[in-house]
Amino acid sequence: MIETFDNVRRDFVAQNTAAVESNNPLLEAVRLEKIHGVGNVWDTVGLQDNFEVRGFMAPFCTVTRKSDGAKGCVEFQDRPRFYFGFVAN
């Protein structure tokens, strides 16, 4: 069976939701930084400071990095809301 893009997105959302270990934003930020590296995890304000959001379709946002104009995407989780894993394209 061929997976549709919507099915793949739903799987990513489910995986991100299941991976959340704490509703405490500080603890969750530490967990994500262990995976993605310090400086590669942003709350909403941090995302807005560092990127221009071009569009989103959960759990992904297309963005342009403000520091160098690099276009790419980040992934996000809902609660607590964090963005991570910038990949330039």
C-alpha positions as CSV (number, residue, x, y, z in Angstrom):
1,M,0.0,0.0,0.0
2,I,1.3,3.5,-0.9
3,E,1.2,5.9,2.0
4,T,-0.2,9.3,1.3
5,F,1.5,12.4,2.4
6,D,-1.4,13.0,4.9
7,N,-0.8,9.6,6.4
8,V,2.9,10.3,6.8
9,R,2.2,13.6,8.4
10,R,-0.2,12.0,10.8
11,D,2.4,9.4,11.8
12,F,4.9,12.2,12.5
13,V,2.4,14.1,14.6
14,A,1.6,10.9,16.6
15,Q,5.3,10.1,17.1
16,N,6.0,13.7,18.3
17,T,3.0,13.6,20.7
18,A,4.0,10.2,22.1
19,A,7.6,11.3,22.6
20,V,6.7,14.2,24.9
21,E,7.9,13.4,28.4
22,S,6.8,16.5,30.3
23,N,4.3,19.3,30.0
24,N,6.9,21.5,31.7
25,P,8.4,23.6,28.9
26,L,11.9,23.7,30.5
27,L,12.2,20.0,30.9
28,E,10.8,19.4,27.4
29,A,13.3,21.9,25.9
30,V,16.1,20.0,27.6
31,R,14.9,16.7,26.1
32,L,14.6,18.1,22.6
33,E,18.1,19.7,22.9
34,K,19.6,16.4,23.7
35,I,18.2,15.1,20.4
36,H,18.6,18.1,18.1
37,G,21.4,20.0,19.8
38,V,21.5,23.2,21.9
39,G,20.5,26.1,19.7
40,N,18.4,23.9,17.4
41,V,15.1,24.0,19.5
42,W,12.9,27.1,19.5
43,D,9.7,28.1,21.3
44,T,7.3,30.3,19.3
45,V,9.2,33.6,20.1
46,G,12.5,32.0,19.3
47,L,11.2,30.7,16.0
48,Q,9.9,34.2,15.1
49,D,13.2,35.8,16.1
50,N,15.2,33.4,13.9
51,F,13.0,32.5,11.0
52,E,10.3,33.9,8.8
53,V,7.5,31.3,8.6
54,R,6.3,30.8,5.1
55,G,3.7,28.1,5.7
56,F,2.8,25.2,7.8
57,M,1.2,21.8,7.6
58,A,1.5,20.0,10.9
59,P,4.0,18.9,12.0
60,F,6.1,20.9,9.6
61,C,6.7,24.6,8.9
62,T,8.5,26.0,5.8
63,V,10.8,28.8,6.9
64,T,13.5,31.2,5.8
65,R,16.3,31.7,8.3
66,K,16.8,35.4,8.9
67,S,20.6,35.2,9.5
68,D,21.4,34.0,6.0
69,G,18.2,33.7,4.0
70,A,18.4,29.9,3.9
71,K,15.1,28.3,3.1
72,G,14.1,25.1,4.7
73,C,11.7,23.5,7.1
74,V,11.4,22.8,10.8
75,E,9.3,20.2,12.6
76,F,7.2,21.0,15.6
77,Q,5.3,19.4,18.4
78,D,2.1,20.8,19.9
79,R,2.2,20.7,23.7
80,P,4.4,22.2,24.9
81,R,5.0,23.9,21.5
82,F,8.5,23.7,20.3
83,Y,10.1,23.8,16.8
84,F,13.2,21.8,16.0
85,G,15.3,20.1,13.4
86,F,15.9,22.9,10.8
87,V,16.8,21.4,7.4
88,A,17.9,23.7,4.6
89,N,16.8,22.8,1.1
